[in-house]
Amino acid sequence: MLDAILEHYSQYLYLSAEVSKTKGQFVNVNELFTVKFTLLNTAPTIRSTSQPKIVFLNPYLQVVKTEYAAPWGPDNETWDSMGLNFRRDISPGESASLDIEFMATRSLDRRRLIVEESYASVSVKAPLDVNELFFAHQRFEFSHDIRLRSPTDIG
């Protein structure tokens, strides 16, 4: 049952990636290039206090090298795997981004086809804010006699 709940909430994570910086028009072997990863919380915005608010706490991005590119570490070396936090909580409709440098390590033979090489295998781990998901809720309504004008109030 817990797996089903986590799978349900995982559907609200959307990760996009865009090569945002290269030396030239193309990424060449043995060159660095930067990728902007953007994580979006696609959960619906709550409209009532009775609805749970789906908040992802400080999501973690795990990037694993491929045969064509590898993450470029702070030690100026390629890494097999790199993990970084987005360093903020992400509420419904919000997003957070990370820029990660890669080194292009290999290319396919392009004489016959136009192809794109896989430069990263990526996963996201995003803990849920359980305080926003699970809570007691009770609705109350209060009333009082309200009139246009009471005869006893004239004076």
N, C-alpha and C positions, 0 to 999 in steps of 0.2 A: 504494500500500500504506500509506503514512504517513497519507493521508487517511482510510482505513478504520480505522486504529488510533485516530486522534483522534476520529473519529465514534463509535467504540465507547465510549471513555472519557467523551465528552461526555454520554452518556446518564445518567451518574451525577450530573449537575448538575440540581438542581431549585430553581427560583426562585419564591417566592410574594410577593404584595404585598397589603398591607392598609392601607386609609385609616385611620390611627390617631388623627388629630386634626383636627377641624373647628371652626368657630366655633359652629355650630348643628347641627341635625339633618341638614341637607343642605349640600352644597358649592354655593355661589352664585358667579356670575360676578364677577370682580375680588376674590375672597377667596383667602387662602392656606389650604392644607391640607397635612397631612403624611402621607407614605406610608412605611410600614415595609416594606423589601424584606428577605426572609430567603432566604439561599442555603444549601441542604442538600446534603451529599455523601451520596448514597444507595448508594454502593458497599458491597459486603459487607465485614464485619469479617473480618480474616484470622484463621485458626485454626491456621496452621502457618507456619514460617519459609520454606517453599518457595512460598508464595503471594505475589504482588505486593501491596503496599499502595498503594491509589490515594489520593494526597494532592494536593490542589489548593493551589498556592502563591499566597498573597496575591491572590485573585481580584479582577478589575476589572469594575465595573458601568458601562455606558455607557447614559445615559438621553437620549432625543431627544424634543423637544416634539412635540405633536400639534396639530391645529387647535383643540382644546378646552382644553389646559393646557400649561404650560411649567415646567421646573425653575426654581426661584427661587435665584439666585446669592447669594454673600456680599456682593455689591455692591448688594443690594436691587433687582435688575433680573431680568427673565426671561431665560433663556438658551436658545439653540436646542438646545444639547447640553451635557451635563455628565457627566464621568467621575470616579468615586471608587473607591478600593480598600477592600476589606473589612478590610484591615490585620491579617490573620492567616491562617495556613495552616488548611485545613479537611481533617481526616482522616475516614475512613469513619464515618458516623453523627453527625458534628458539623455545626453550622450557625453562621452568622454573619449579623448584621443591620446594616442601614444605614437611618437615617431621612433622607428627602429631602423638602424643602418644594417645593410646586408652587403656581403661581398659576392659578386657573381663568380662562380667557380667553374662552370662548364656550360656548353651550349649544344643544342642539337644541330645536326646537319640540315641546313635550310635550302639546299639546292632544289628540292622537289616540292616542299610544302611550306606554307607559312604556319608556324606553330608557336605556341607560348609555353615556356618552361615553368614548372611549378617551383616557386622560390621559397615557400615556407609551408609547413604543416603547423596549424595553429589550433589551440584549444583555449577555452575560457572557463575559469572556475569563479563563480560569483555567489558567495553566501547570501542567503535571504535574511532580511530583517524580520525575524519571527515576531517581534513585538508589534510590527505593523500588520502581520498576517493573521495572528491568532489573538483574539481579544474578546472580552465579554461586551455585549452591546444590549442596551435596553432603551426603548423609546418612551418618552413621557410627554404628556400634553396637559397644559394647565389652562383653566378658563376663569373668567370673571365677568360679571354683568357689566356690559358696556352699552350705554345708551347715547342717542343723539343729544338729548337735553332732558334732564330730569327736572320736574316742577319744583322740587325742593332745593335745587341748585340755583334758581333764579333769585337774584337779589343783590 
